[in-house]
Amino acid sequence: MQRELSIGGTILTGRRRRRRRNSGRKKWGTLFLFILVAAGAWWIIDKMPNTRHAEPDWKGVKQPVFVEGVMTGYSADGSGEALMLPLPLIQEYVDPYIHVEDDTESVILTTPSDVVWLKLNERTGERNGRAMTFKQSVQKISNEVYIPAGLLKELYGTAFHQDPDTGAVILMRAGDLLTLGKAFSKDTDELIPLRHGPSVKSPIMEDMSQGERVRIWGSEEEWYYVQTDSGYTGFIQQERVEPAGDKLIPTVIHEPSRADKEWRDKSVNLTWEAVYSRNPDTQSIGKLPGVNVVSPTWFSIVSEEGKIENSADAGYVKWAHGQNKEVWGVVTNSFNPDITTSVLSHYKTRAALIKDMLALADQYDLDGINIDFENVYTADKHNLIHFMREMNPRAREKGLVTSIDVTPKSNSEMWSAFLDRRELGKAVDYMIVMSYDEHWAASPKAGSVSSLPWAEGTVRRILEEDDVPPTKLVLGIPLYTRIWTEEGKDGGGKVSSKAVGMTAIQNLLADKKLTPEFDESTKQNYVEYQEDNTLKKIWIEDEVSLEARVDLARKYKLAGIATWTRSLGAPAAWEVLNHIHQ
């Protein structure tokens, strides 16, 4: 029985309905085929690896230099033993303090053990003050200075790989740990693509052979960022890299300084010996228990040529050594900024000054040199660093301990801003922070010479902001105080001060029958009294404050303490300061 279906007044038979069904199947089949083709096209577009090759940005650059897989923008010159690197590259990646001195057309390089001075385009020069002939010369090529790779390797431990085909140079620094790998494929004849980016759709930079060495500089998801010996950099799938171990670029071994060998396991307890017109009578000094270094202010630079005024006393050195104390002679710049500029501006004057300092150290059997340069133009900041970097290897060679005195950090151009404490800390055995004169002699406001919170702040800033190791930082401590005078019965008028030692203050308190009170804000004993229509104020330096300062040095595990100055300390002070050794 044939079924009929009426739609919209039209009667459709079963046969016509079958034709409609066949037509629907065709439409769905066409749609399915379209989807299948589209999916295949999408797979080809999205998944099929890119076979296009691309050239690196440095292609055509003569001898490009790479550091850690990054093109530096600099080019080398020469090859093999004649390989040379441009000075700006070395300053940026190896040592920022290699520098050219234009007036003498020379280059100065410094390390913990060496000072090298070379004339441009000549093999002659100096090493640690001694004339010598070098294997290669520093060259000036197209107005750019180039340093021999062999000299850089000898002084800094830098290593180089140069590809003979591309000319690419890979610079590796001493201490770099290289992760190595080998290109790998199950099909030994297959070339392994090095791609521009971490995707199979990224163009190919180089086709690598089975077992080709790569340096692995980083990773991103399932890809390594690598560099081949030919200099090409790019990404390779991690599954296509076979580990080949690590390689450490060895560092240059420097002979430990005497400070490293003899002082690092004990605390410095230094006291300065202020010598103005004459040296002290050593018979009247006493034992100074716990003090292991005396530092007399014997040497001052008094001319623009670097002449040193000498007040040294061989008898004082003999006395100190007899007391088992080292002698670190102080060298000042006479606090004269113009003399300082003249002396520090040229290698030859710096070298002559260092030579004279070492000769004086030999003459008087000194154990160390303490540099105290103050009132210096900020423009001389870098020249001071050069001076210290040039002095330290020479002093180290003689077995001398080097130290430099620095003020607390402030915005003062002449007294603080010229000191690059971070770099100076690298160039010496010890840095002594003079944590006093918070309120200086001519201060318009009366106050402590060194309140404990302020002193702690000076230490923390240098440790935290300048990364000076605590094992190098020595806390400067005052053995004096100031008697402040404020005009008017209740004070508030003109302010003046007078610096006195610890014994003088104790005598004053006894004479006037004054009883100090502990000032919580400064962590010191304090007293005030009226005299001749003025108000006197004294923040006292005594056993209480000294004990707190020793505790401060121990809290931060500092290298030790240094006191200004020996003649101002009371006998009881040395017993308290001796606690630094506990």
VOSE-305695 format. One line per 3 residues: number of its first residue (from 1); for each residue x, y, z of C-alpha. Coordinates in steps of 0.001 Angstrom, whole numbers, always signed. Example, Ala and Ser with C-alpha at 12.3 -4.5 7.8 and 13.67 -1.06 7.14 Angstrom:
% VOSE-305695
1 = +12300,-4500,+7800 ~ +13670,-1060,+7140
% end
This chain:
% VOSE-305695
1 = +0,+0,+0 ~ +1556,+3297,-1098 ~ +1657,+5983,+1541
4 = +918,+9579,+669 ~ +1981,+12719,+2440 ~ +310,+16083,+1938
7 = +2441,+19194,+2494 ~ +1061,+22605,+1731 ~ -1672,+21073,-396
10 = +760,+19008,-2480 ~ +625,+15260,-2312 ~ +4072,+13592,-2247
13 = +4448,+9941,-2963 ~ +7041,+7691,-1265 ~ +9229,+7624,-4419
16 = +9639,+11389,-4438 ~ +10540,+11355,-749 ~ +13413,+8932,-1482
19 = +14784,+11321,-4098 ~ +14766,+14046,-1457 ~ +16638,+11788,+971
22 = +19341,+11064,-1647 ~ +19737,+14778,-2294 ~ +20252,+15403,+1477
25 = +22878,+12725,+1689 ~ +24823,+14369,-1136 ~ +24709,+17717,+631
28 = +25968,+16209,+3893 ~ +28669,+14311,+2035 ~ +29847,+17491,+365
31 = +29891,+19285,+3699 ~ +31861,+16452,+5321 ~ +34360,+16473,+2473
34 = +34759,+20233,+2834 ~ +35375,+19883,+6572 ~ +37894,+17108,+5938
37 = +39774,+19206,+3398 ~ +39672,+22236,+5687 ~ +40987,+20180,+8603
40 = +43799,+18875,+6464 ~ +44634,+22366,+5316 ~ +44556,+23591,+8923
43 = +46881,+20746,+9964 ~ +49275,+21625,+7173 ~ +49189,+25310,+8085
46 = +49370,+24830,+11855 ~ +51330,+21640,+12370 ~ +53511,+20916,+9413
49 = +57089,+22120,+10098 ~ +58321,+25188,+8262 ~ +61090,+24311,+5801
52 = +61987,+27888,+4909 ~ +65511,+29044,+5832 ~ +66438,+32505,+7157
55 = +69698,+34372,+7545 ~ +70823,+35647,+10979 ~ +70886,+39394,+11597
58 = +74674,+39327,+11841 ~ +75205,+37707,+8452 ~ +77685,+39858,+6584
61 = +79144,+41321,+9793 ~ +82861,+40669,+10012 ~ +83774,+38646,+13124
64 = +80709,+39361,+15289 ~ +81217,+38805,+19026 ~ +78676,+36912,+21140
67 = +78267,+36722,+24931 ~ +75855,+34154,+26410 ~ +74250,+33611,+23023
70 = +73583,+37290,+22387 ~ +75153,+39294,+19579 ~ +76906,+42186,+21342
73 = +77057,+44543,+18375 ~ +80865,+44525,+18482 ~ +83299,+42926,+16048
76 = +86676,+41343,+16722 ~ +89819,+41712,+14649 ~ +92436,+39147,+13682
79 = +92434,+35444,+14437 ~ +94334,+32831,+16404 ~ +97067,+34373,+18556
82 = +96432,+37692,+16802 ~ +92765,+37829,+17873 ~ +91853,+41211,+19383
85 = +88697,+42549,+21022 ~ +87432,+46157,+21063 ~ +87905,+48016,+24335
88 = +84220,+49064,+24750 ~ +83220,+45391,+24566 ~ +85691,+44441,+27302
91 = +84617,+47392,+29451 ~ +80982,+46303,+29144 ~ +81404,+42582,+29725
94 = +84701,+42011,+31564 ~ +86139,+45028,+33407 ~ +84646,+48537,+33302
97 = +87853,+49990,+34740 ~ +90149,+49193,+31829 ~ +90732,+52644,+30448
100 = +92656,+54674,+27894 ~ +94690,+57662,+29001 ~ +94582,+60014,+26039
103 = +97469,+62306,+26947 ~ +99944,+59409,+27163 ~ +98196,+57243,+24527
106 = +98235,+54268,+26848 ~ +95919,+51654,+28331 ~ +95772,+50613,+32005
109 = +94436,+47221,+33128 ~ +94161,+46143,+36771 ~ +93357,+42908,+38602
112 = +93809,+41908,+42260 ~ +97393,+40884,+41423 ~ +98439,+43056,+38500
115 = +98699,+46578,+37186 ~ +99495,+46616,+33468 ~ +100334,+49784,+31565
118 = +100730,+49592,+27780 ~ +101515,+52203,+25158 ~ +99208,+52064,+22146
121 = +100677,+50243,+19131 ~ +103770,+49244,+21117 ~ +104709,+46013,+22874
124 = +106586,+47827,+25631 ~ +104973,+48744,+28915 ~ +104940,+48054,+32653
127 = +103640,+45300,+34881 ~ +103495,+46082,+38593 ~ +105899,+48961,+38080
130 = +108487,+46904,+36203 ~ +109270,+47461,+32517 ~ +108491,+44538,+30251
133 = +107820,+43567,+26652 ~ +104461,+41950,+25896 ~ +103664,+39323,+23248
136 = +101155,+41540,+21464 ~ +100494,+45240,+21530 ~ +97281,+47116,+22131
139 = +96219,+48455,+18735 ~ +94259,+51469,+17621 ~ +92299,+50476,+14511
142 = +89893,+52883,+12793 ~ +89922,+55088,+15892 ~ +88971,+52138,+18130
145 = +91273,+50533,+20711 ~ +91649,+46737,+20520 ~ +93027,+44538,+23325
148 = +94866,+41259,+22559 ~ +92755,+38224,+23485 ~ +95852,+36528,+24913
151 = +96402,+39346,+27416 ~ +92736,+39246,+28437 ~ +92951,+35505,+28997
154 = +96105,+35877,+31093 ~ +94768,+38691,+33291 ~ +91035,+37941,+33481
157 = +90702,+34286,+32505 ~ +88432,+35043,+29532 ~ +88099,+32268,+26944
160 = +87259,+32592,+23256 ~ +85983,+30379,+20459 ~ +86320,+31654,+16911
163 = +84734,+29857,+13965 ~ +87035,+29750,+10929 ~ +84148,+29822,+8429
166 = +81737,+32445,+9782 ~ +84336,+34412,+11780 ~ +81948,+34497,+14755
169 = +83652,+34889,+18143 ~ +82102,+33534,+21342 ~ +83437,+35263,+24476
172 = +83258,+33329,+27744 ~ +84155,+34870,+31089 ~ +86044,+33302,+33959
175 = +83607,+31512,+36233 ~ +80985,+30950,+33507 ~ +79419,+27488,+33717
178 = +78515,+26292,+30224 ~ +75847,+23641,+29700 ~ +76760,+21647,+26600
181 = +74700,+19387,+24376 ~ +74795,+17518,+21066 ~ +72222,+17597,+18286
184 = +70480,+14232,+18185 ~ +68131,+12314,+15874 ~ +67125,+8665,+15696
187 = +67801,+8883,+11974 ~ +71558,+9482,+11876 ~ +71344,+10943,+8373
190 = +68647,+13450,+9272 ~ +69551,+17132,+9607 ~ +68287,+18724,+12823
193 = +66782,+22197,+12316 ~ +67886,+25126,+14489 ~ +64926,+27500,+14410
196 = +64571,+31223,+14893 ~ +61825,+30809,+17501 ~ +60445,+28054,+19773
199 = +58033,+26664,+17174 ~ +58165,+24262,+14233 ~ +56566,+27062,+12216
202 = +59564,+29317,+12811 ~ +62108,+29505,+9966 ~ +65308,+27474,+10099
205 = +68548,+29300,+10932 ~ +70854,+26329,+10367 ~ +70607,+22618,+9639
208 = +72706,+20768,+12211 ~ +74384,+17442,+11754 ~ +74106,+14508,+14112
211 = +76339,+15084,+17155 ~ +77004,+18762,+16437 ~ +77962,+20590,+19659
214 = +75769,+23335,+21089 ~ +75964,+25619,+24107 ~ +72644,+25734,+25926
217 = +71894,+29287,+27073 ~ +68268,+28936,+28135 ~ +64952,+27134,+27706
220 = +61356,+27918,+26796 ~ +58725,+25240,+27328 ~ +59919,+22191,+25332
223 = +62686,+24066,+23538 ~ +66308,+24968,+24294 ~ +67895,+28244,+23235
226 = +71331,+27215,+21960 ~ +74355,+28382,+20019 ~ +76510,+26368,+17657
229 = +80274,+26683,+17284 ~ +79655,+28573,+14057 ~ +77877,+31277,+16029
232 = +74311,+30525,+14931 ~ +71754,+30916,+17704 ~ +68205,+29641,+17872
235 = +65802,+27111,+19313 ~ +65912,+23329,+19141 ~ +63422,+20850,+20565
238 = +64710,+19436,+23835 ~ +64105,+15867,+22664 ~ +66634,+16534,+19914
241 = +69450,+17482,+22289 ~ +71635,+14925,+23989 ~ +73314,+16172,+27220
244 = +77081,+16585,+26878 ~ +77968,+17762,+30394 ~ +79004,+21105,+31833
247 = +82170,+23084,+31277 ~ +83470,+25608,+33817 ~ +85625,+28430,+32481
250 = +88438,+28483,+35068 ~ +89133,+31628,+37054 ~ +92552,+33191,+37428
253 = +94087,+32037,+40702 ~ +95439,+34990,+42675 ~ +97791,+34476,+45582
256 = +95788,+35298,+48740 ~ +96648,+38649,+50266 ~ +98201,+38770,+53711
259 = +94900,+40147,+54984 ~ +93142,+37037,+53675 ~ +95721,+34715,+55185
262 = +96271,+36363,+58564 ~ +93292,+38586,+59381 ~ +90047,+36989,+58211
265 = +89714,+34798,+61296 ~ +90236,+37627,+63784 ~ +88821,+41079,+64447
268 = +90570,+44337,+63673 ~ +90917,+46595,+66719 ~ +92630,+49644,+65281
271 = +93299,+52979,+66889 ~ +94513,+55987,+64984 ~ +97489,+57905,+66328
274 = +96934,+61562,+65487 ~ +100370,+63076,+64824 ~ +100335,+66840,+64328
277 = +103600,+68488,+65324 ~ +105456,+65592,+66925 ~ +105185,+61872,+67618
280 = +104033,+60677,+71048 ~ +106313,+59435,+73780 ~ +105710,+55699,+73537
283 = +106678,+55227,+77203 ~ +103524,+57106,+78203 ~ +101082,+55225,+75974
286 = +100525,+52114,+78047 ~ +99464,+48627,+77017 ~ +96213,+49305,+75055
289 = +94738,+45842,+75722 ~ +93022,+44327,+72688 ~ +94387,+46853,+70195
292 = +96164,+44986,+67408 ~ +96726,+47838,+64933 ~ +97965,+51387,+65430
295 = +97569,+53770,+62521 ~ +99653,+56960,+62801 ~ +98863,+59954,+60572
298 = +102401,+60273,+59232 ~ +102141,+60911,+55505 ~ +100522,+63781,+53608
301 = +100526,+64587,+49891 ~ +101598,+68214,+49690 ~ +102221,+68966,+45999
304 = +100560,+68502,+42629 ~ +103410,+66173,+41665 ~ +102551,+63864,+44575
307 = +105358,+64780,+46970 ~ +104821,+63182,+50381 ~ +105497,+65012,+53634
310 = +106899,+62429,+56045 ~ +106508,+62495,+59850 ~ +107257,+58816,+60470
313 = +109113,+57611,+63555 ~ +111047,+54329,+63442 ~ +111024,+54225,+67246
316 = +107220,+54195,+67282 ~ +107179,+51244,+64869 ~ +109667,+49366,+67047
319 = +107509,+50016,+70117 ~ +104318,+48864,+68343 ~ +105896,+45681,+67038
322 = +107216,+45006,+70519 ~ +103593,+45206,+71715 ~ +102484,+42751,+68975
325 = +100649,+45498,+67159 ~ +100766,+46127,+63426 ~ +101428,+49610,+62058
328 = +99259,+50816,+59171 ~ +100594,+54203,+58109 ~ +97990,+56827,+57174
331 = +98363,+58692,+53861 ~ +96193,+61806,+53504 ~ +95568,+64173,+50609
334 = +96064,+67106,+53015 ~ +92314,+67589,+52446 ~ +93297,+69717,+49432
337 = +90974,+69100,+46459 ~ +93183,+70756,+43834 ~ +96278,+68774,+44800
340 = +94117,+65647,+44767 ~ +92887,+66340,+41236 ~ +96406,+66911,+39917
343 = +97817,+63764,+41496 ~ +94967,+61425,+40585 ~ +94406,+62601,+37005
346 = +97428,+60889,+35438 ~ +98751,+57352,+35597 ~ +102367,+58489,+35905
349 = +101702,+60672,+38975 ~ +99578,+57949,+40565 ~ +102305,+55386,+39869
352 = +105013,+57673,+41287 ~ +102955,+58262,+44444 ~ +102404,+54520,+44892
355 = +106119,+53875,+44391 ~ +106991,+56453,+47074 ~ +104399,+55021,+49480
358 = +105814,+51525,+49078 ~ +109340,+52824,+49595 ~ +108270,+54476,+52866
361 = +106563,+51258,+53947 ~ +109835,+49413,+53332 ~ +111905,+52078,+55059
364 = +109830,+52064,+58252 ~ +108831,+48379,+58246 ~ +105115,+49169,+58015
367 = +102499,+46430,+57920 ~ +99808,+48300,+56028 ~ +98669,+51529,+54378
370 = +95533,+53443,+55347 ~ +94234,+55942,+52760 ~ +92368,+58956,+54136
373 = +91320,+61237,+51266 ~ +88734,+63862,+52192 ~ +87449,+67105,+50657
376 = +87618,+65774,+47088 ~ +85801,+66928,+43948 ~ +83112,+64535,+42740
379 = +84727,+64667,+39289 ~ +87664,+62728,+40781 ~ +85494,+59757,+41806
382 = +86706,+57439,+39037 ~ +90328,+58530,+39324 ~ +90247,+57642,+43025
385 = +89024,+54163,+42084 ~ +91830,+53877,+39516 ~ +94352,+54903,+42173
388 = +93132,+52313,+44670 ~ +92953,+49570,+42020 ~ +96517,+50402,+40994
391 = +97810,+50636,+44559 ~ +96316,+47444,+45957 ~ +98150,+44901,+43739
394 = +101466,+46648,+44403 ~ +100849,+46719,+48165 ~ +99585,+43134,+48088
397 = +102839,+42072,+46419 ~ +104722,+43614,+49364 ~ +102540,+41883,+51961
400 = +100896,+45154,+53041 ~ +97296,+45369,+54257 ~ +95324,+48113,+52490
403 = +92424,+50117,+53871 ~ +90510,+53259,+53010 ~ +88518,+55583,+55264
406 = +85052,+56635,+54103 ~ +82470,+58988,+55537 ~ +78829,+58045,+56112
409 = +76744,+58373,+52963 ~ +75288,+61820,+52381 ~ +74673,+64358,+49612
412 = +77813,+66331,+50426 ~ +79846,+66623,+47228 ~ +83253,+67165,+48806
415 = +82908,+64850,+51790 ~ +80786,+61940,+50573 ~ +79574,+61936,+46953
418 = +83080,+61401,+45549 ~ +83305,+58005,+47272 ~ +82113,+55039,+45221
421 = +81991,+52707,+48193 ~ +80901,+49705,+46138 ~ +83938,+49841,+43824
424 = +86373,+50986,+46505 ~ +85309,+48032,+48635 ~ +86453,+45698,+45857
427 = +89856,+47391,+45641 ~ +91010,+47185,+49283 ~ +91335,+44735,+52140
430 = +89311,+46900,+54540 ~ +86959,+49867,+54415 ~ +86661,+51928,+57604
433 = +83449,+53924,+57926 ~ +84051,+56989,+60085 ~ +80754,+56832,+61954
436 = +81123,+60110,+63767 ~ +80560,+63852,+63302 ~ +76824,+63343,+62982
439 = +76879,+66821,+64519 ~ +80170,+68383,+63449 ~ +82146,+71175,+65080
442 = +80324,+74003,+63294 ~ +76903,+72363,+63326 ~ +74115,+74935,+63741
445 = +72374,+72512,+66077 ~ +73727,+70808,+69181 ~ +73687,+67033,+69124
448 = +75553,+63790,+69537 ~ +78846,+63186,+67778 ~ +77498,+59740,+66941
451 = +74132,+58575,+68224 ~ +73833,+54799,+68142 ~ +70801,+54649,+65796
454 = +72590,+56990,+63378 ~ +75793,+54940,+63529 ~ +73847,+51766,+62827
457 = +72219,+53453,+59845 ~ +75606,+54376,+58360 ~ +76681,+50746,+58563
460 = +73473,+49316,+57140 ~ +73448,+51656,+54151 ~ +76950,+50640,+53076
463 = +76242,+46946,+53593 ~ +72881,+46992,+51833 ~ +73243,+49696,+49182
466 = +76883,+49183,+48222 ~ +77265,+45452,+48872 ~ +80482,+45907,+50821
469 = +81037,+42558,+52582 ~ +80798,+42814,+56385 ~ +84140,+40968,+56524
472 = +85703,+44069,+54949 ~ +83811,+46797,+56810 ~ +85311,+48277,+59984
475 = +83236,+50483,+62312 ~ +84817,+53831,+63144 ~ +84238,+54891,+66770
478 = +84790,+58317,+68371 ~ +86728,+58581,+71633 ~ +85734,+62213,+71953
481 = +82624,+64247,+72571 ~ +81599,+67850,+72115 ~ +80664,+70294,+74828
484 = +77943,+72357,+73193 ~ +77253,+75929,+74232 ~ +73912,+77577,+73485
487 = +73804,+81275,+74329 ~ +71033,+82417,+76651 ~ +70086,+81133,+80075
490 = +67716,+78549,+78612 ~ +69669,+78075,+75395 ~ +68237,+78626,+71947
493 = +70823,+81236,+70982 ~ +74032,+80984,+68979 ~ +75574,+77496,+69052
496 = +79261,+76642,+69405 ~ +81198,+73545,+70447 ~ +84479,+72257,+71805
499 = +85800,+68716,+71281 ~ +87287,+66971,+74321 ~ +88449,+63473,+75202
502 = +86859,+60937,+77506 ~ +88994,+61707,+80561 ~ +88260,+65432,+80304
505 = +84520,+64760,+80381 ~ +84808,+62512,+83435 ~ +86811,+65210,+85216
508 = +84213,+67851,+84303 ~ +81364,+65711,+85646 ~ +83244,+65163,+88898
511 = +84203,+68821,+89308 ~ +80665,+70071,+88753 ~ +79040,+67141,+90559
514 = +76843,+66378,+87563 ~ +74861,+63160,+87188 ~ +74180,+62129,+83584
517 = +70912,+60536,+82519 ~ +70529,+57909,+79835 ~ +69090,+59371,+76631
520 = +66945,+56724,+74987 ~ +66956,+58411,+71574 ~ +70757,+58399,+71226
523 = +71472,+55401,+73498 ~ +74039,+57553,+75323 ~ +74410,+59218,+78678
526 = +73515,+62903,+78520 ~ +73976,+65897,+80783 ~ +73240,+69599,+80573
529 = +73927,+72516,+82895 ~ +73927,+76310,+82962 ~ +77082,+78387,+83053
532 = +77691,+82110,+82479 ~ +74238,+82729,+81024 ~ +74617,+79837,+78578
535 = +73266,+76318,+78395 ~ +75824,+73508,+78104 ~ +74848,+70186,+76512
538 = +76961,+67010,+76401 ~ +76197,+63647,+74797 ~ +78810,+61546,+76536
541 = +81153,+58958,+75036 ~ +81853,+56481,+77834 ~ +81885,+52768,+78609
544 = +78110,+52592,+78024 ~ +78227,+53929,+74469 ~ +81454,+52101,+73613
547 = +79963,+48779,+74689 ~ +76954,+49491,+72476 ~ +79239,+50245,+69522
550 = +81156,+47014,+69997 ~ +77814,+45185,+70132 ~ +76845,+46931,+66886
553 = +79999,+45699,+65137 ~ +79380,+42186,+66409 ~ +75686,+42303,+65439
556 = +76571,+42850,+61787 ~ +79627,+40569,+61945 ~ +81891,+43413,+60858
559 = +85626,+43036,+60377 ~ +86280,+45068,+63511 ~ +86485,+48559,+64977
562 = +88683,+51647,+64613 ~ +88875,+54464,+67169 ~ +89673,+58151,+66707
565 = +91955,+58892,+68308 ~ +94191,+56993,+70754 ~ +95130,+60021,+72859
568 = +91463,+60867,+73577 ~ +90578,+57478,+75054 ~ +90328,+56846,+78789
571 = +92065,+53752,+80238 ~ +88704,+52065,+80828 ~ +87833,+52455,+77138
574 = +90377,+49891,+76001 ~ +88984,+47251,+78331 ~ +85512,+47708,+76830
577 = +86776,+47825,+73236 ~ +88661,+44597,+73850 ~ +85270,+42855,+73877
580 = +85361,+42923,+70056 ~ +87548,+39823,+70305 ~ +84986,+37838,+72289
% end
